[in-house]
Amino acid sequence: MTIGSATQDPSAKGFPFMALNKRIGILTGGGDCPGLNALIRAVTRTAILGYGLEVIGIQDGFLGLLLNKTRPLSAEVVAGILDQGGTILGTSNRTDPFHFSDPNQSKEKPKEKPRDYSADLIRNFERLKLDALLCAGGDGTLAIASKLVNQGLPLIGIPKTIDNDLMGTDLSIGFDTAVANATEAIDKIHSTAQSHHRIMVVETMGRYAGWLALMAGLASGGDVILIPEIPFDLSRIVRQVKKRTQLGHRFSIIVVAEGARAKGKKAVVKRRIIGSPDPIRLGGIGNWLTDLIERKTGIESRVSVLGHLQRGGIPTAFDRNFATRLGVAAVRMAAQKKYGRMVALQGNQITSVPLETVGGKTHFVPLDSPWVKTARAIGIGFGD
């Protein structure tokens, strides 16, 4: 299950030449995000043009390896997908092969208790005659990937999450587009808030890390930004809104991450998904906050929950280029047999970090982050 030794060939245009009839697989796990198709395109073109490799797309994340759902990828297949959102391979955030119910079980039979199907997944990997697997995902997906590496799977991780909460990398695929989407939405809400003299609460994604709310709130001129890392005091938010009113500002914009919470309280849980590696689904903080603020200020208040609008649509130029850069780097790592690592951006350099330091861990917004300091300097409140 190794790609083999490399020798330099001038015709490879800078790439080390690899023997033909070798295969790598790629899957996209967890939630979708803009930029994944750019990644798939980059991996496919780099592998074929630079290394003479065959590329197999695994459909619907790890579920595809359990059900043998695959499709061959070629330069023709990935042509024209650079600017498309989502992922042509599909994805799943409910497939943990270490804790899963029989995917082939008949619906007529009682559902079996979840068990470890990782050995089945690895056998399917071997049946596909893959030499390496490139796995794009967030913390849950890459935590599973790290466990598979420990079982001998030659796997390389690629960071993908609109929350930007992965350890080991400054940025993840999809974050830049999500910030742009959220910023555009808040810009539009801004004008109606001003026209109707209302308080507008905008709920963004961000379960445990507030990067998305912070960056979109800063870019769109939010007056208050609430993030999970900084528990808020409702009275301080009310005081800031009233002060704005006294100064003649008859509206306010409050941007709140779904995982934000009041001091002494837990995050608001919307529901729980049985069978998901991360079963908790947050949501509802925006409605809760809006009702309280309207009662305490006497100012008409409304809430907008941006939800999946943030992860949809055309990827930004940055995300397309960033995903392309990571895809090229991931194939090079496969050629060098640098398994068990995740490609990452640190500063301006593409590097790699051990998967075991990534999966299941969270890249929080530091309380002394330059972005937090910048927001505070221009009068944005964090409710603390």
Secondary structure by P-SEA (a helix, b strand, c coil): ccccbbbbbcccccccccccccbbbbbbccccccaaaaaaaaaaaaaacccbbbbbbbccccccccccbbbbbcccccccccccccccccccccccccccccccccccccccccccaaaaaaaaaaaacccbbbbbbcaaaaaaaaaaaaaccbbbbbbbcccccccccccccaaaaaaaaaaaaaaaaaaaaaaaccbbbbbbccccccaaaaaaaaaacccccccccbbbbaaaaaaaaaaaaaacccbbbbbbcccccccccccccccccccccccccccaaaaaaaaaaaaacccbbbbbbbccccccccccaaaaaaaaaaaaaaaaaaaaccccbbbbbccccccccccccccccccccccccaaaaaaaaacccccc
